[in-house]
Amino acid sequence: MGNERETQPDGAAGGGGGDPSIFAKPQRPVTLKFEDVVYKIKIKGKSIGGSGSMKGKKKEEEADAERTILKGVSGVVLPCEMLAMLGPSGSGKTTLLTALGGRLARSGGRQLSGSITYNGRAFASSLNRNMGFVTQDDVLYPHLTVAETLVYTALLRLPSTLARQEKVAQAEAVMAELGLASCRNSIIGGPLVRGVSGGERKRVSIGQEMLINPSLLLLDEPTSGLDSTIAGRIVSALLSLAEGGRTVVMTIHQPSSRIFYMFHKVLLLSDGHPIYFGGASHVMGYFASIGYAPSVPMNPADFLLDLANGVSPDQTLDDQTCVKEALASAYRVQLHNQVAEELRESSNQYEEKEADKTANQWCTSWWEQFHVLLERDLKERKHESFSGLKIAQVIITALLAGFLWLQSGGHAQDQIGLLFFITGFWNFFPIFQAIFTFPQERMMLTKERLSRMYRLSSYFMARLVGDLPMELILPTISITIMYWMGGLKPAAASYFMLLFVTLLSVLVSQGLGLALGALVMELKAATTLASVLMLCFMLAGGYYVQKVPPFIAWIKYVSVSFYTFKLQITSQYSLADSYECAPNLTCSIADFPAVKVVGLDHKVLALVALFVMLVLYRLVAYLGLMRVGVIR
Ligand SMILES: Nc1ncnc2c1ncn2[C@@H]1O[C@H](COP(=O)(O)OP(=O)(O)OP(=O)(O)O)[C@@H](O)[C@H]1O
């Protein structure tokens, strides 16, 4: 089926939603071809046939416990064309779009076969810089404004050859293009914070991809959940982009007829089978020619969806599976060869002559990435880091402890109890703050890493540095209150030593929280694991038990609480100190039960152990994060 519209590879603007001339023509227009794409997944321990799969194949699929999601889909999309992929829910649209974006997982029994080429070449990671991918769910930071979101994306995704001002100007241009200027200073919002509307959020997501002026733009349901006017505006903006020389492919559920006729080409899927590929204006004629014409005038998209669901207009075939089979076999007889011919004939006009040597380079330097990510992180998380609730929680706890220990000065039992309370509180608190960090960021990290926006190391360092102020300020306030109210040793050196040790242990616990979050990437499991681990560490900390069976005594050597408590005790006591062990009897502090367990010696070793943990946990967190955003 040909495309009834005349395509304009030179990039004349036309149609809908705005003037794309503010954007340069894409540097390398892309011809996207896909041929006989088949995608199979293995379902372990179950024997399932494909839902509504063709009868003959059902048995074979059951035997293999394998499900075929895409069953030989072909098509070609040229620069200046916009293809819509239609079909019922579960028909395979998103799977195909993900395959076209080079993001489909192939490990763990998942197989993708057939060919997908971009200007005649297979997918290469360099394409990510020339391709925009808008996912169905908008993955955006809720506390950034529309303008901040787009400016930070521009700073990260546009090359270093552009000055900061030029990147900002590009973000402004995108906002103007997508009609976002009026809400530029509104925050994005999310489930818990009210922000811009769903349509505006979607336009921000599209804007993030438009910023890089991609030659190939793939969008998963860009209009879902929007009213038809807003949906129309979005599709017409995309039409403008396509007609400016880009190749645009989108999945869409139920477009209005006005939207439907904006598409140059349509691919209709039914249970993974293609049942139509060709010009949007020819689709009704094609189905009429094979005996399926609507009995009353209707929106073509509704009619196509009925057909793909197996509902024939005249209801002559009651069995929906029969209708689907008839349509799939009509495609094979009538269209398959035609599409194959179109694939052969459409030249790879823009074929790249040589491999892209910049494939593995980044748009921006490590420092630029670090700087922008740190700035963005501080903006996005300032409400959380400096939350009144968190500050109140810490200060109230410190004051409460201060009042409880107000009259305990000089009493060893109470003082050592206070030290262990400080150890416990400042081991528990940071771990449970840090554990949420990476699981909450997973979607964003995946999205941005797949777009090759930044190195993992720059992200990781920005995150660590961004967390630092609050990680250090709050414990300092808390320790100061408890130290002086609780009557600990009134000497500056002892105070600073205790403060230093506590801050170090806060950073170690934070690292442990980050590592657990990054390894498990699931909040419930990570918090459970952290509770168990911290309880073990606390119990082995030296305060509660003195006689520990040898087979379990080693736990203290991996316990952050043990080293922290030991160093805190040494900040307050030396071997020369004594305490009142019975009325009118003084004993050496070294004989006090808890002090006996942790000891007053080997201070340097304890410090080294904390420093090793400080580095090690962060290294584990980094290694855990390396899995995110990697397609297998
Ligand atoms: N990795 C996977 N594991 C199990 N099932 C999968 C996997 N990937 C896709 N599927 C299944 O394949 C089918 C097609 O999914 P896909 O998301 O492509 O459909 P869709 O047409 O985009 O649906 P929707 O319009 O609801 O988004 C669905 O039944 C889905 O459950």
The ligand as an SDF file (V2000), in Angstrom:
LIG
                    3D

 31 33  0  0  0  0  0  0  0  0999 V2000
    8.3180   -9.9160   29.1070 N   0  0  0  0  0  0  0  0  0  0  0  0
    7.0550  -10.3300   29.0430 C   0  0  0  0  0  0  0  0  0  0  0  0
    6.6160  -11.3170   29.8540 N   0  0  0  0  0  0  0  0  0  0  0  0
    5.3520  -11.7600   29.7980 C   0  0  0  0  0  0  0  0  0  0  0  0
    4.4250  -11.2630   28.9510 N   0  0  0  0  0  0  0  0  0  0  0  0
    4.7860  -10.2860   28.1190 C   0  0  0  0  0  0  0  0  0  0  0  0
    6.1180   -9.7610   28.1180 C   0  0  0  0  0  0  0  0  0  0  0  0
    6.1870   -8.7870   27.1890 N   0  0  0  0  0  0  0  0  0  0  0  0
    4.9610   -8.7070   26.6510 C   0  0  0  0  0  0  0  0  0  0  0  0
    4.1210   -9.6100   27.1880 N   0  0  0  0  0  0  0  0  0  0  0  0
    2.7220   -9.8670   26.8250 C   0  0  0  0  0  0  0  0  0  0  0  0
    2.6220   -9.6510   25.4420 O   0  0  0  0  0  0  0  0  0  0  0  0
    1.3720   -9.0920   25.1100 C   0  0  0  0  0  0  0  0  0  0  0  0
    1.5880   -7.8260   24.2920 C   0  0  0  0  0  0  0  0  0  0  0  0
    2.0280   -6.8150   25.1740 O   0  0  0  0  0  0  0  0  0  0  0  0
    2.1410   -5.3020   24.7030 P   0  0  0  0  0  0  0  0  0  0  0  0
    2.4660   -4.4910   25.8890 O   0  0  0  0  0  0  0  0  0  0  0  0
    3.0550   -5.2230   23.5520 O   0  0  0  0  0  0  0  0  0  0  0  0
    0.6400   -5.0080   24.2230 O   0  0  0  0  0  0  0  0  0  0  0  0
   -0.0110   -3.6410   23.7660 P   0  0  0  0  0  0  0  0  0  0  0  0
   -0.6880   -3.9080   22.4880 O   0  0  0  0  0  0  0  0  0  0  0  0
    0.9800   -2.5470   23.7680 O   0  0  0  0  0  0  0  0  0  0  0  0
   -1.0660   -3.4270   24.9260 O   0  0  0  0  0  0  0  0  0  0  0  0
   -1.5840   -2.0520   25.5880 P   0  0  0  0  0  0  0  0  0  0  0  0
   -2.3310   -1.3540   24.5070 O   0  0  0  0  0  0  0  0  0  0  0  0
   -2.4860   -2.5280   26.6870 O   0  0  0  0  0  0  0  0  0  0  0  0
   -0.3980   -1.3090   26.0800 O   0  0  0  0  0  0  0  0  0  0  0  0
    0.6440   -8.8530   26.4100 C   0  0  0  0  0  0  0  0  0  0  0  0
   -0.2790   -9.9010   26.5910 O   0  0  0  0  0  0  0  0  0  0  0  0
    1.7410   -8.8820   27.4450 C   0  0  0  0  0  0  0  0  0  0  0  0
    1.2440   -9.3550   28.6570 O   0  0  0  0  0  0  0  0  0  0  0  0
  1  2  1  0
  2  3  1  0
  2  7  2  0
  3  4  2  0
  4  5  1  0
  5  6  2  0
  6  7  1  0
  6 10  1  0
  7  8  1  0
  8  9  2  0
  9 10  1  0
 10 11  1  0
 11 12  1  0
 11 30  1  0
 12 13  1  0
 13 14  1  0
 13 28  1  0
 14 15  1  0
 15 16  1  0
 16 17  2  0
 16 18  1  0
 16 19  1  0
 19 20  1  0
 20 21  2  0
 20 22  1  0
 20 23  1  0
 23 24  1  0
 24 25  2  0
 24 26  1  0
 24 27  1  0
 28 29  1  0
 28 30  1  0
 30 31  1  0
M  END
$$$$
